[in-house]
Amino acid sequence: MFTETTTLIVGAFDVEPSVASDGGEATNGRTARRIASTIGRMISNGSLEVGTRLPTVRELSRHLGVSPTTVSEAWRRLADVGAIETRGRNGSFVRHPTGPGGPRRYRQISEGPGHFALDLSSGTPDPELLPDLAPIVARVSRQSLTSSYLDHPVLPALEDELRTTWPFAPEAITVVDGALDALDRVASVVLRLGDRVVVEHPGFPPMLDLLERLACDIVGVDVDDEGLDIGQLRDVVGTGPPAAVILQPRAQNPAGVAMSTRRAKAIADVLRPIAALVVEDDHANEISSAPLTSVGAWLPERTVHIRSFSKSHGPDLRLGAVGGSGDVVTAVENRRLLGPGWSSRILQSVLLELIRHPDTSATLRRARETYAERRVVVSRVLAERGVAVTGTDGINVWMAVDDERAAVVALAAQGVGVAPGAPFLVRPDTDHLRVTISALSTPSELTSVAEQLAAAASLATTRRRHHQPAAHR
């Protein structure tokens, strides 16, 4: 029976543009992912109200011209985020989405097989290259910095310092508890179930987990030596405007690339005709060896720039600044009033002292130069052994391997922990490892570990060749 709800859903596909599927091939838009995303948007915008009974799998598959398996997979995706519920023979119904379980990708890179003699999977900075907090903390006043729970969330002096170094003139600026907190809060006030979001491929696993938890339609765009591939971005926008584009302007994690000024302007030109929000995650801050450029220089009212101080000034400061679009930043501040209210003004005061202290710039310069030197050594050894490495910036190396699982296991057997590449991928199309070089210090250690990495990269090919029948050798 062709019910009213079926008519509504099928009608939504009549206006859906054709898109590329996860594998990149052209489709009519009726993949399981697209079906789930389309219905998710209908739930978000109220076209499908809570309590609405959905068509049966067979009914919808018949009218969409797809297999029942495809619709069943779409139903499973929607059920995973709590957008629908099945009541046995009574059918499936729309409900308020609750989000899926834990951060699957994040756990894949943070929960390895055990403790390692040398852990190169963490993505954390070298503690020896961080500013010394002891004299700074001693100078911070012990008196309360809060006169009212409705005080402005940012210390005025800190806001002044941030504005002077922001890559464009922000309409508003606030401070939250680090880059991930910022991404979470911006996404929560901007994105809805089924929204299309462009991300970098490869990208940052916790951010991908966050978007999956919000049940967004994630579209990966490759990165090259200058940032997001502009041709791919243009194609994606042509098939359906995204609600947001999330990128890392420098020290891209994991690929280590930095966005050029030319590329930032090109991104702004592609996005100018549509209403997409640009979210920039400058997680490396001043330990990056690349200059900072921002799409906000061309689209300031539609850009939110995030600056983390974790890798540069100290992970335990737990501070990040959010500046740009006034509507978005104000919405984040207002929502925080119903939660933490503000980030510790004592820690803000410590950060302010760090920024102003003359020794800090020298410490950051030393860290920046040291990380760059370590990266060069490891990348050079890998390249000499025929291992492809991308990028030139940041504390991580993104290296190609013949068999990701075999490489991770082989290195673990030698006491070396690395992050598998799969959690960083929107599309499972390559085998890589992410290696954090901040834990390597001496030249001999850098070279020795790089040799181990190179051996692991080709291990799987050697084994496959070894086991091939003689006729195929």
N, C-alpha and C positions, 0 to 999 in steps of 0.2 A: 504494500500500500504506500502511495506517495503522500506522506504526511506533510503538514505545514512546516515542521522543523526540517525535514529532508529537503523540501523546496528551498528553504532559507540557506541551508548549508551548500547545496549544489549551486545555488545562485551565487554564493560567495566565490566559488571556483570559476564561474563564468567571467569574473572581473579580475581574477588573479593572473598576473603575468607568468609566462613560462620562465622557468629558472633552471639553474644548474643544480644537480643533486649533489650529495656528499662526494660522490666519485668524480664529479665534474662533467658528466655527460648531460646533453640536453634532454629535458623531460617536459611533459605537459603540466608539471607542477603537482602531480597527484602521487607523490611518494608519501610514505608513512610520516616522515618528518614534516612535509608541507601540509598534510592533512591535519596533523596535530597543531601546527603553528596557526593555521587558518582558523580552526575551531577555537584555539586559545585566544586569538584576537577577538573573536566574536563573543567569548565569555567576558573578556576585559572591557569591551565597549558596550556591553549590555544587550547585544543582539540576541544572545542566548542567556536567559536569566537563570539564576540559581533555582534548581528544582525542575528545570526543563528535562523532559524525557527525550533521550537521543534515539535516532534510528537504530535498528538492529545492524549488526555487522554485515549481514547478507544484503539487507536493503540498501545500505549506503554504498557497499561495494558495487552492487548492480548499477546504481544510478551514476556513480563516478567512473565506472568502467575500469575498476581495478580489482585485484583479487581480494577475497576475504582476509587473507593473511596480512595484506597491507593495511587494511582498516583495523584489524586486531592489534597490529603493532602501534598504530596511531593511538588507539584506545589505551594501550599499555603506557605509552609516554604520558598521556594526559592523566592517567590514574597515578603514575609515579609522582607527579607534582600535586596530587590531590585535587585536580581540576574537575574530575568526574569520579563517580562511585558506581559500582555494579551491585545491584540488589537481586542477584540470582535471576529467576525467570521473569521478574518484574522489569528487567532491563537496566540500562545505564542512565545516570542522571547527572546534571551539572551541579557542582557544589563549589563553595569558596575554596580556591587553591591554597594549599598549605606548604607546598615546596617538598622536594625529595629529601633523602637522607643526608648522610655526612659528605664531606668534601672528597669525593672519590679520587680525583686527579692529585690533589694535594697530598693525600695519604700515600699515593704511589711513589712520590719523590721523597717523602719524609719518613716513611716506615720501611726501611730496607731490611735485609736479612739478619741484621745484628749490628753490634758495635764494630767499628773498623779501627785499625791502627792509624789509618789516614782517611779521613772522611772528606771527600771532595764533592759531596752532594748537597751541602747545606745552603749555599747561596749567601752566606753571611760574611761580613768583612773580617779582616785580620784585626784582632783586639789591639795589637801593637801599633797599629796605624790610626787608631782613633784618638781624638783629643783627650787630654787628661782632665777628668771632671773634678778631681779633688780640690784644687784651688778655686775653681768656679763655684762649686757648691758652698765653699766656706764664705764666699762673698755675698751669696744670696741672703736677703733679709729673712729672719725667722718669723716676722710678723705676717698676719694674714693678708693676702692680696685680694681677698673677696669681701666686699662690703654688702653685697646683696646677691641672692640667687639669680637675679635678673640683670646683673652686670653684663657688659659686653663680653662675649666668650674669649676675645683675644686681648692680651695686654696692649694698650695703645702704642707703646714704644716698639713692641715686637711687630705690630702691624705696619708701622712706619718703615721698619727695616725690610720687611717682606716686600712692600710695595716698591721700594727703590730698586729691587733686583728682579722684580717680576718681568717675564718676557713680553708682556703687553700690559696696558692699563686696565686692571681688573675693576669691574663694577662693584664687586664685593669680595671680601676675603675673610676666611675663618681658619681655625686650627682644630684638627681632630687627632685621633690616636693612631697616626701612621697612615701609609699609603693604602693598605688594604681596607682599613676602616673608611678612608675617604672613598675608595671605589665602591664599597658596600653602600655607603650612605647616599652617594650621588646616584647610583643605579636604582636604589630603592625609591627615590623620589621622582625619578625620570622614566624608568622602564616599567612596562606592564607585561603580563602574560602574553606570549606570542609576538612581542615586538622584535623586529629584525635588527640585529646588531652586527656591525662589521668589526672584526678583530684581526690582529696580525696572526699569520701562520708561518712559523710556530708562534705560540703565545705563552702567557703566564698561567700555569695550571690553576692557582686559586681564583684568578679572575674568570677563567672558563667555568670552574665549579660554581662560582657565584651566578653567572649568567644562566647556567643550566638549572640552578635552584630557582631562579626567577622564571624558568620555562620560556626563555627568549629563543628566537630563531637565530642561531649563531652562524655567521657567514665568515669564513676565513679567507683573507687576502694575503698572498705571499709578500714577503719583504725581500728587497734587494739591497744593494750597497747604499741607497739613499732613503730607504724607508718603505712605506707601503707601495706596492706595485700600482702605478697610477692607471695603467690600462685595465687591470683587473678591477680596480675600484670603480672606474668609469662604467665597466660592464655590469657590475653589481648594482650600482645606482640606477642604471637603465632598466633593470628588471624589476625594480621595486624599491622606493626610497627607504633607507634604513632609519630607525629612530635615533641611533647613535653610532659613532665611530670611536673606538677605543684604541689608543696607540701609545707607544713609549717613544718619546722624541730622541732619546740617546741611551747608550748602553743597553740596547734592547735585550730583554731576558726572554729566550736564551741566545738569540742569534748574534748579539754583540754589534749590531749596526746602529748608525746614528742618522736621523733625518736631516737632509740638507735643506738649506733655505729655499732652493729651487723647488724641491719636492713639497715642502710645506705650503708654498704658494699654489702649486698645482692641485694639492688636496683641497685647499680653500676654494679654488676655481670650480672644481667638480661639485663640491657640496653647497656652494652659494645659492643655487636655484631651489634647493630643498630645505627642509626644516630640521635636518639632522644635527644633534649636539655632538661636538668633538670633546672627548675626554682624554687628556694627556697625563700619563703617569711618569713623572720624572723621578724615578726611584733612586737613581744613582747620585743625583745632585752634583756636588762639586768634586767627587772622586772620578767623574767621567772625564775622559781626555778630549771629548768633543765639545764644541761650543753649543750652547742651548739655542734652539730655534723652535718656534711655536706657530701653529696654525692660527692661534689667537692674534697674531700680528695682522692678519687679514680678516678674521671673523671673531673679533673680541666678544661680541654679545652672544655668540653661540659656541664659545669654547670654555671649558672648565679645565684649568691646569692644576695638577696635584704635585706638590713638592715634598718628598720624604727626607727626613734627617736621620734615618736609621742607619744606612750604610756609610754615611759621611761623618755624622757626629756621635752616633751611638744607638744601637738597637733598643736599649732600655729606656731611652728618652720617650719612646712611643709617641712621637709627634710628627704630624704632617700638616702642611698648609694646603688649603683649597681656595683658589681664586679665579674669578672670571665672571661668567654670566650671573647677573644679580639675582634673577629669579631662582636659579638652581641653588646658589650658595645660601640665599636666605631661606629657602625651603629646607635645606640641610640643617641650618641653625635652629629653625623652628621645630623641626622633628626632634632634635637633640634635647630640647627643653623637656620633652616627655620621657627622656632617658637619663643619660649622664649629665646633661646640662652643658658642661664645658669640659675641656681638657685641663688637667692640673695647671693652675697658674704658677705654682712653684716650679714645675718642670719648664713651663714657658719662660720663666725668669732665668732658669739655668741656660736654656737655649739662647735667650737674648744675650746673656753674658758671654756665651761661647762665640756667637756671631761677632760681637764687638771686640773680643779680646784679640790683641795683635798676634799672639802665638797660634791662634786657630788657623789663620790663612796659610801659615807656613806648614802646619801639620797636614792640612788638606792637600797642599801642593806636593808634599812628600808622599802621601798616600796615592795621589793620582799618578805620579811618576813611577812609583814602585809597582803598582798594579799593572801599568802599561808595560813595564819592563818584563814582569813575570809572564804576561800574556804573550809577548813577542817571543820569548824563549820557548814556551810550550808550543805555540803555533808554528814556529820555525821547524822544530823537530818533527812535528806531525806532518807538515808539508813535505819535508825531505823524505819521509817514509811513505809518501803517497796518500796521506789521509786528508780529506777535504775539510777545511775549517772556514767558517764564515765570520765576517765582522772583524773589527779592530778595537772595540771599545767595551769597557766594563770588566767585571771580575769573573765572568763565566766564558767558557769556550764551548761552542756548539760544533761537535765533530761527527762526521759521518762514519758509520760502521757497517760491516756486511751483515751482521746479525746482532741486533740489539741485546737480546736476552743472553746469548752466548758471551758477549763482551762483558755485560754486567756480572754474570756469574764468574767468569774467569778472573776479573779484577777483584771481586769479593773474596775469592779463594786466596788471593795474594794480600788480603787485608786492606784493599783500597775500595772505598765506597764512591760510586758515581750515581748520578740521577739518570734513569732511563729516559729516552726521548719521547716515548709514546704519550705521556700525560701532557706534553706541550703542544701536541698536534690536534688541530681541528679535523683534519683529514688524515687517516693513518696511511700515509703514502711514502714514508721514508724510515730508515733506521738510523738513529742518532743517539749520542750521549751528551748530557750537559755536565761539564766539569768545572767546578769552582776552583780557580787558581789562587784565591786569597790565602789558602791554607799552606801554600808552598812558599818557602822563603829563600833557601840557599840555592846558588846556581847548580850545584851538583844534584840537589833534590829535584829541582825543576826538570833537568835533563833526564834524570833516571826515571821519574814518574812519566814523563812524556814518552819515553821508550816503552814503558809498560802499556800505556794507552794505545800506542801505535800497534803493538803486538796484538792486543785484544781486538783492535779494529778489524784486523784481517784474519783473525782466528777461525771464524766460521767458514770463510772461503777455503782456507787450507783444509779444514775437515771435510767439507763437501767434495773438494777435489780428491782428497785421499780415499773417500768411499765410493767414488764414481767407478763404474765398470771400465775395464781396459779399453773397450771399443769406443768409449766416449771421452777418453782422455786426450 
